Every structure is written in structure tokens, then in C-alpha cells.
Amino acid sequence: MGQSQGKSKKASSSSANKYAHDIAYLESHTDLSKFQLEKIFARYSKNKKLTQKEFLQEFKKTFPNVVDPNPIAQRVFQACDQDHDGTISFREFVFACSIFTNAPREEKMKRIFDVLDQDQSGSLSCQEVIKCVKQTYDILGQLNMDYNRKGIEVFRVMDQDGDMKVSKEEFLNACLKDEELCGLLQKSVGEEMFTQPN
């Protein structure tokens, strides 16, 4: 019995040390304050790691009106799961929160480009841009609009050299010049899931 209590205390102490270490590390490597990190942890600590299934459930709670949340949530999950172990750790989750809250716009848009680049080719096809626009209006609950036309318009704005693909540089140039486009694309990856920890 005494040994069992000793082990329990050691485990609790180890867990507290890891938490303190994570908070200190994240405070120095992100733009989030200790208060913000603790607020995120209070939400996150119910599950020490998020599986893809749990992430999808959280995504559905955040965006209850999304018709088909799976494709968006899967891509965002993969972008957050930096060590590719099939889960999102607290540290990985906080880095995502940091990017979507305090990171410079260019850094945010780089991450969004990586999420949208489904085939990891280093460029976006017209189809990928149309899909992104459709998902954005799905998140906004506005699927009665002509997302094909809007997607083609967005693609033409981005494809500055007319080679029928959008490079990361073209994507960033278009987003940094157009605040409305930038806001639209941020919604396409469900940023509210990270910017509204409660």
C-alpha cells in the first residue's frame, strides 16, 4: 500500500514537472503568455493527447453547421500532428494556437498553404482552390452560393504567371495584398478552433 502511494506521488510529481516544463518551453517559443497557455491547457487537459476521432468531435462542436467536416478536420489534424504519431500533443496544439493567434500574417498563411496543398506538390491546383473556397463557405453556412465561380476567381487572382498552378510565393503575395482573401482562407482551415480556447 505504501509503495503504491509512493508511486502515485512520483507519477503526480513527474506530471506536474512535465506540465511546468511544457508551459515554460511554450512561453519562450511562442507569443502566448503563461495565462493564455494555462487557459488552453485547462481546455486541453481533459485529454492529454487528441486522437483524430477526438479532434473531429471537437471540430464538429466548434462548427456544428458544417455539412462535411471530415476532409477539413483531417487535413488540419495532419498539419498539427508534427511528429506523425496519430495524435496531437498539448505542445503541438499550443503551436497551432500560437500560429493562429499571434503569429505574423505571412507565417499563418504559410501554414494554411501547407494544409490546402493536399497532394504536397508544393503548389495549389485550381481544383484545390475551389475545394478550399467550398469548405470556407461550408464553415460559414453559406452553401447556396456559386463556390465554383468564386474558386476560379480566387485561383486567377493567385496564379500570377498563368501556369495553371499557384506556388507558395504566389499564394503569399496574393494573401498579403488582399485582406479579405486572407480572412477567407483563414476561415477555410477552421481557425476558430484554435483562436477561441474555452
N, C-alpha and C positions, 0 to 999 in steps of 0.2 A: 504493500500500500504506500509506504514512504517513498519507495523507488518510483512508483507511478506518479506521485505528486511532484517528485523532483524532476522527472522527465517532462511533465506538463509545464512546470515553471520555466525550464530551459527552452522548451519549444515556444512558449509565450514571449520569453525574453528575446529569443532569436528572431521571432516575427516582428517584435517592436523595433529591434535594431535594423532589420531589413527595411521596414517602413520609414524609419528616420533617415537611413542611408538613401533610399529612393527619393524622398522628399528633398533632401539636401542636393542630391545629384541633379534632379529635375529643376530645382530652383536656379542652379548655376548654368544649366544647359538650355533652358527655355526662358521666355519672357514672362512666365507666370510667377506670381507671388506665392509665398507659403500659404497664405489664406486661400487663394484660388485653388492651389493644389490640394489642400485639405478638404475643400468643398467638393472637388472632383472625386477625391478618394472616398468621401462619405457616400457618394452615389455608387461608386465602383466597387467598394469593398464587400458588397454582398456576394460577389463572385470574384475571387482573386484573379481569375482569367476568364475571358469571354470566349466561348466556342462560337463557331459560325452560326449555329442554331440560335444561341442566346443573343448574338448580335442582331440577327434577323428579327427576333422578337422585339428587341429594343427599337429597331428601325421602324417596325410596324406601329409601335406605340407612339413614336415621335411623329410619324406621318400616316395617320390612320386612313387618309383618303387615297393613298397611292394604290392604283389598280394592280400593278405587278411589281412589288418591291424587290423581289428576289435578285434580278440582274444587277440593279443599282447596289443593293446591300452587299452582294457577293464581291463586286469589284472594289468597293470601299474597304471591305473586310480584308481583302488580299493586299491592298495598299498599306493598311495599318499593320498587318502581320509581318513585321520586318524580318523576323528570323524564320518565317515559313514553317512554324511548328503546329499550325492549325488552330492556334488560339491568339487572342490579343491580351498581352500582359498589361498591368497597370502602367508601366513605363511607356509601352507602345501607345496606349490610349492617350496618355498625357502629351506625348509628342504630337499626336494628331490634333488634340485640343489646342496646343500651342500654335501649330501652323494655322489653324482656322480662326484663332482669336487675335494673337499679337504679331504674327509673322508679317513681314512686308508683303505687299500685294504680289510682287513678282514670285516670291517663294511659294505663296499659296497657289498661284496659277501653274507653277511648275509641277506641284503635287497633283493638281487637278488634271493636267495634261496626262500624267502617268496613269491616272485612274481611267481616263477616257480612251487611252491607247490600248484597246482590248487585246490586239494581237502582238503588242510590244514591238512594233516595227519601227518605232521612232518617229512616226508621222500619223496623222489622222486622215482617214478616207472620208469622202462625202457621206457615206453610209454611217460611219461612226459619229459624225457631227449631227446628222439627222436624228440618230438614236438618242444622243445626248439632249437635244432640244425636246424631243418627245418625253424623255424622262423628267426633264425640268418642269414641263407643263403638267405632267402626271403628278409630281410632288406638289405643284401649286393648285391641283384640282381643276385644271383648265384643258381637258382633252377634247373639247369641242372646237378647238382652233386648228388651222391648217399647218400642222407642225412640219410637214414635208417641205412646203414652200418656205417657211421660216428657217428650217435647217439648211436649205440650199442657199438662202440669202446670207446666213451666218458663214457658211463654208466659203462663198465667193469673197466675202469681206476678208477672211483669213488667208485665203490662197493667193498671196500677193504676186507670185511668179507664174501663176496659171498652169502649174504642172499637175493639177488634179490631186494634190495631197497637201496637207498642212503640216509643216515641220514645227518643232517645238519653238523655234525662233519666231516663225510667223505667228504662231498661236499667242506667244507672249506679247509681240508687237501689237497685235490686234486688241488684246485684252487691256494692255496698259494705256492704249489710246481711247478706249471706249468703256466708260464706267458702267453703262447699262449692260453691255455684253459681259463684262466682268462679273457683275452681280448675278446675271442669269446663269452663268457657268458655275458659280459658287453654289447656287441652289441645286444644280444638277447632280452634285455628289452628296446632297443631304447634309450640308454643313451645320444645320441647326442641331443635329445630334451631338456635335462636339462643342458648339458655342453656347448651349443652354443646359449645362450640367445642373441638375436639381435633385 
